[in-house]
Amino acid sequence: MHPDEIKTIIEAGLECQHVAVSGDGRHFDALVVSDAFEGKRSLARHRMVYAALGDRFDTEVLHALALKTFTEGEWRDAKG
């Protein structure tokens, strides 16, 4: 699977302000910025992204995904 495919799937399943995905075809890193994360803890945010990706982990299309999740305000603050 290509990182752009993962980006498109996440954007289709979750309202996002920004998504960036990199990886080697099986192991990926994703940065997801969404105001839908407001008031949610890290685990809940990750579950939201996994829900957007559907069964792709079950079918081993994706093997590993490291996530960084932010609201738009958190992302703005993190960038400085």
C-alpha positions as semicolon CSV with decimal commas, in nm:
position;residue;x (nm);y (nm);z (nm)
1;M;0,000;0,000;0,000
2;H;0,125;0,348;-0,086
3;P;0,125;0,631;0,175
4;D;-0,100;0,843;-0,049
5;E;-0,364;0,567;-0,044
6;I;-0,364;0,566;0,336
7;K;-0,390;0,946;0,340
8;T;-0,691;0,933;0,107
9;I;-0,864;0,665;0,315
10;I;-0,814;0,857;0,640
11;E;-0,943;1,180;0,481
12;A;-1,249;0,998;0,346
13;G;-1,335;0,847;0,685
14;L;-1,253;1,134;0,919
15;E;-1,296;1,509;0,881
16;C;-0,935;1,634;0,888
17;Q;-0,760;1,966;0,852
18;H;-0,429;1,798;0,763
19;V;-0,301;1,445;0,701
20;A;0,055;1,340;0,617
21;V;0,161;0,978;0,574
22;S;0,504;0,830;0,506
23;G;0,624;0,471;0,498
24;D;0,786;0,180;0,322
25;G;0,482;-0,012;0,200
26;R;0,404;-0,201;0,524
27;H;0,518;0,025;0,808
28;F;0,382;0,378;0,813
29;D;0,387;0,702;1,013
30;A;0,084;0,929;1,002
31;L;0,020;1,278;1,129
32;V;-0,352;1,350;1,154
33;V;-0,493;1,691;1,247
34;S;-0,866;1,694;1,313
35;D;-1,094;1,902;1,530
36;A;-1,297;1,581;1,573
37;F;-1,025;1,490;1,829
38;E;-1,126;1,778;2,057
39;G;-1,171;1,656;2,415
40;K;-1,058;1,303;2,334
41;R;-0,757;1,122;2,477
42;S;-0,488;0,965;2,262
43;L;-0,639;0,614;2,259
44;A;-0,979;0,741;2,146
45;R;-0,814;0,949;1,872
46;H;-0,619;0,648;1,747
47;R;-0,935;0,438;1,744
48;M;-1,102;0,703;1,529
49;V;-0,820;0,681;1,274
50;Y;-0,824;0,299;1,283
51;A;-1,201;0,306;1,226
52;A;-1,146;0,521;0,917
53;L;-0,897;0,260;0,789
54;G;-1,150;-0,019;0,834
55;D;-1,032;-0,380;0,809
56;R;-0,698;-0,308;0,644
57;F;-0,511;-0,421;0,957
58;D;-0,713;-0,743;0,974
59;T;-0,620;-0,829;0,616
60;E;-0,255;-0,732;0,678
61;V;-0,259;-0,475;0,400
62;L;-0,121;-0,253;0,675
63;H;0,123;-0,404;0,919
64;A;0,213;-0,109;1,141
65;L;0,098;0,250;1,172
66;A;0,254;0,499;1,412
67;L;0,014;0,787;1,475
68;K;0,052;1,144;1,591
69;T;-0,287;1,306;1,641
70;F;-0,364;1,672;1,709
71;T;-0,654;1,913;1,704
72;E;-0,590;2,212;1,480
73;G;-0,510;2,429;1,784
74;E;-0,271;2,169;1,928
75;W;-0,096;2,139;1,593
76;R;-0,061;2,516;1,561
77;D;0,091;2,529;1,913
78;A;0,324;2,233;1,841
79;K;0,459;2,397;1,527
80;G;0,545;2,707;1,730
